[in-house]
Amino acid sequence: MTTAQTHRLWQRFPYGWIEFRAFGEATPAQWLEKYLASGEGWLPDEAADAITRGFHAGVALFEDTGFASAGVSFTFGERPAVNLLCTNVVLGDWPDGNALHRFLPLGRFGEDSTSEAFTAPDGRVGTISMGTLEEGGMEVVVAIGEIRLPDEAGSVVVMGVCTDTEQRIEIGVLTAFMLSMTQYLPEGEEPVLPDGMEPMPPEELGRRLLEALQQQASES
């Protein structure tokens, strides 16, 4: 497909993001070297070694997949967790997102499944379905979301997985964040964000998306 050669995926990632799939013009080794360099002076050697092992395992795991981007972010504090997020872009027409994601939980997730619409900061409306699954003997919460690209050329699909089932809202917010901040751009073209969004830190955008999801859930 020629568009894959002339376009590039652009995303704004959560803080501390570790990428497994999309490295731009860098090699995986170059990307990791730059990532670890940001922790010089404060990142313990044990943590750097763990990140390095996990990075290489993640790159190998997603090497032959069709995802355009895949990686992890971490939640620290009283309930530490790993958040896996995978992105794909589907060009052209796509089934109605609301219909697709409202029926998906019935066949894939359990009785706790939900499906909600959300509004991105630029006004686009997407959907996120969530539920718990058991993978490898461990329960995880899964979110699958879809939204049209800003130029209507196709759709973005994001799958989010969190190792802590109590962080259902948080993985929903991260999934909405990735959906809202994904663009598929011709080579050489820089992303253009809606007015007022450029200086907004990712944490603030996440807070606003959380408020919007909570409000929409209370109204449904």
Sequence and secondary structure as in RCSB ss.txt:
>XXXX:A:sequence
MTTAQTHRLWQRFPYGWIEFRAFGEATPAQWLEKYLASGEGWLPDEAADAITRGFHAGVALFEDTGFASAGVSFT
FGERPAVNLLCTNVVLGDWPDGNALHRFLPLGRFGEDSTSEAFTAPDGRVGTISMGTLEEGGMEVVVAIGEIRLP
DEAGSVVVMGVCTDTEQRIEIGVLTAFMLSMTQYLPEGEEPVLPDGMEPMPPEELGRRLLEALQQQASES
>XXXX:A:secstr
 THHHHEEEEE   TT EESS  TTS HHHHHHHHHHTTTTTS HHHHHHHHHHHHHHHHHHTTS  SEEEEEEE
 SSS EEEEEEEEEEES    HHHHHHHHHHHHS TT EEEEEE TTS EEEEEEEEEEETTEEEEEEEEEEE T
TSSEEEEEEEEES TT HHHHHHHHHHHHHTEEEEETT      TTTTT  HHHHHHHHHHHHHHHHHH 
